[in-house]
Amino acid sequence: MVNRPVREGPLTVAELVQQGRLAGVRMAGASGRDAEVRSVRIVDRTSVLDTLEPHTAVVLTGRVAAAGWTVEMALRKAWEHAAACVVVTGAAGRPGSVGALADRLGVPLLVIDEDALDAAVRIASAVARPDAGRTALVAQAARALADTGPHAGRVLSALHTVLPSTAVALTGPTGELLAGRRAALSEQGGALTVRVEVPDGAGGSLGTLVARSGSRVAGWGETVRDVLRLAVAPLTAWCAVRRLDDERTGHRAALLLRRLLEADAGAAGDGESGESGESGENERAEAAALGWPARGPLVGYALRPVAGWDGPDPGPALRAVWSSAGPGGPLVAYGPCWVAWESVAPADGVDPLEAPARRLADALTAMAPYVPVAGGVAGTAGSPAALGPVLNDACAAAGVAAAGEPGRVVRGDRMGAAQLLSAVPAEMLRGPAQVVLAPLLAADRDGTLLRTLAVVLDAGAAPTAAAEVLGVHRNTVAARLERIRALGFDPDDASQRLALHLACRVLLRDEGAPS
């Protein structure tokens, strides 16, 4: 915890309530909660009410506390003499009119569940050492948080216990509610808002603790901040535990998928059940227990970070978002990709990948704030035994998509030469590609001609379609094509087209630019 200078100044009524010094306290007349409390006066006779001093906590006992009319008299006298508040035990029961009067006068009425004289002693102690009460609250928070362990829900519950009249929430990196009360995120004015960043233990950010309180008393914001800082360590530990569990689960899932695909491939190769078939039965039973889709037809998905991504392991974030925004099925590490699959309803005359591609695009949009990824979709497989080739096709499509912008989706059945190219290491083709395109590269200072040639070849040498992809006018594409032809490259020449297309893709993939 950060050491802070002791805040000088008297205790306020709000702090007296917030620090938990009074048992079961309820407050009416909250508009006066910022009043300072400088002394305590025990009142057992109505005549004493005429001698009250400003900033006094008036504790009613005996006959003065026994009837509603005497409590109302005490409230009026407190208002006349600028007293801080009136304290009365709840044993006698307070009529509703007394609370209403406190609200009208703006004089806080504190109804307590303990002996009035004991309360007077507690208030006098708090008034004599106001910072001791603030320190005691922080110490109480430390004890409560130590008992929660690494669990976000219990940490937030402890914070709400020790910070009365304060809503607390844990938000994610993009502001979404992870735990706690949504009221803490309200943007209505007039409330005190305190924010404390929570690291994830791996050099990144888990999120932010946000506390919102109606109290505006001096020093309360720093007290809340100190309490929230105590919660950082257990929340970071919770994040580490969850990530460790997720990593273990991810490794088990990746191992199971590999064993399942190997068993199915072995059974298909043998053409009969045997040792490999029995092993496959074990894997299929375990996959069924995890709820993995098994009924065909199956569509495969693959996710892959875009070229140039050098952040931490994206697996935990991808799995977390996929569970809520993904099309369905598990998300499992598979080579350089994360793959998933789902069962789709067969329909005659309907493109089986059109709807899955849209759903994947929506999922990638949801993932964009966390990890810049692209994706591929392929299928369909009639049964889990044929899932391996489908996932491989989806990964190949994702590899092509990852060379472009985040959120791009490529279908495995619409790649053509790109699928073959994605399976070839780029370093094997980079040199030949540079030789093929040497005159163009020498004249193309900003890469405009290279991208234009690639898009024109993608579009079947149609300038209008290429202009739409590039976001420029058709005449601009036509002018660029004239320059390209003047350099000796004709996209309409069948003898050049394949070599040009492959060379463009190799060089653009190296640059991480969209093709």
PESUL-V510448 format. One record per backbone hydrogen bond with DSSP energy under -0.5 kcal/mol. NH is the residue of the N-H (numbers start at 1). CO is the residue of the C=O. If there is no record, write none. Layout:
BEGIN
[[NH;CO] [NH;CO]]
END
This chain:
BEGIN
[[8;6] [11;37] [13;35] [14;33] [16;12] [17;13] [18;14] [19;15] [20;17] [21;16] [25;22] [26;111] [28;109] [32;29] [33;30] [35;32] [37;11] [38;36] [38;55] [39;55] [41;57] [43;41] [43;59] [44;42] [48;45] [49;46] [50;47] [51;48] [52;49] [55;82] [56;53] [57;39] [58;56] [58;85] [59;41] [59;57] [60;58] [60;87] [61;43] [64;61] [65;61] [65;62] [66;63] [67;63] [71;67] [72;68] [73;69] [74;70] [75;71] [76;72] [77;73] [78;74] [79;75] [80;76] [81;77] [82;79] [83;78] [84;56] [85;56] [86;108] [87;58] [88;110] [90;112] [92;89] [93;90] [95;93] [98;95] [99;95] [100;96] [101;97] [102;98] [103;99] [104;100] [105;101] [106;102] [107;102] [108;84] [108;106] [109;28] [110;86] [110;108] [111;26] [111;109] [112;88] [112;110] [113;23] [119;115] [120;116] [121;117] [122;118] [123;119] [124;120] [125;121] [126;122] [127;123] [128;124] [129;125] [130;127] [132;129] [133;129] [134;130] [135;131] [136;132] [137;133] [138;134] [139;135] [140;136] [141;137] [142;138] [143;139] [144;140] [145;141] [146;142] [147;143] [148;145] [149;145] [151;149] [155;151] [156;152] [157;153] [158;154] [159;155] [160;156] [161;157] [162;158] [163;159] [164;18] [166;163] [167;212] [169;210] [170;179] [171;169] [171;208] [172;176] [175;172] [178;170] [179;170] [181;168] [184;181] [185;182] [186;183] [191;188] [192;213] [194;211] [196;209] [198;207] [199;197] [200;204] [206;198] [207;198] [208;171] [209;196] [210;169] [210;208] [211;194] [212;167] [213;192] [214;165] [220;217] [221;217] [223;219] [224;220] [225;221] [226;222] [227;223] [228;224] [229;225] [230;226] [231;227] [231;228] [232;229] [233;229] [234;230] [235;231] [236;232] [237;233] [238;234] [239;235] [240;236] [241;237] [242;238] [243;239] [244;240] [245;241] [246;242] [247;243] [248;244] [249;245] [250;246] [251;247] [252;248] [253;249] [254;250] [255;251] [256;252] [257;253] [258;254] [259;255] [260;256] [261;257] [262;258] [263;259] [264;260] [265;261] [266;262] [267;263] [268;264] [269;265] [270;266] [271;267] [278;274] [279;275] [280;276] [281;277] [282;278] [283;279] [284;280] [285;281] [286;282] [287;283] [288;284] [289;285] [290;286] [291;288] [292;287] [296;294] [297;381] [298;381] [299;342] [300;378] [301;340] [302;376] [303;338] [304;374] [306;372] [307;402] [309;306] [318;314] [319;315] [320;316] [321;317] [322;318] [323;319] [324;320] [324;321] [325;321] [326;322] [332;339] [334;337] [337;334] [338;303] [339;332] [340;301] [342;299] [344;297] [350;347] [354;351] [355;351] [357;353] [358;354] [359;355] [360;356] [361;357] [362;358] [363;359] [364;360] [365;361] [366;362] [367;363] [368;364] [370;367] [371;367] [373;371] [374;304] [375;408] [376;302] [377;410] [378;300] [380;298] [381;298] [384;294] [386;383] [387;384] [390;386] [391;387] [392;388] [393;389] [394;390] [395;391] [396;392] [397;393] [398;394] [399;395] [400;396] [401;397] [402;398] [403;400] [404;401] [407;373] [408;405] [410;375] [412;377] [414;411] [415;412] [418;415] [419;416] [420;416] [421;417] [422;418] [423;419] [423;420] [424;421] [428;425] [429;425] [429;426] [430;426] [431;427] [433;429] [434;430] [435;431] [436;432] [437;433] [438;435] [441;437] [442;438] [443;439] [444;440] [445;443] [451;447] [452;448] [453;449] [454;450] [455;451] [456;452] [457;453] [458;454] [459;455] [460;457] [461;456] [462;456] [463;461] [466;462] [467;463] [468;464] [469;465] [470;466] [471;467] [472;467] [476;473] [477;473] [478;474] [479;475] [480;476] [481;477] [482;478] [483;479] [484;480] [485;481] [486;482] [487;483] [487;484] [488;485] [489;484] [490;488] [491;489] [493;490] [494;492] [496;493] [497;493] [498;494] [500;496] [501;497] [502;498] [503;499] [504;500] [505;501] [506;502] [507;503] [508;504] [509;505] [510;506] [511;507] [512;508] [512;509] [513;508]]
END
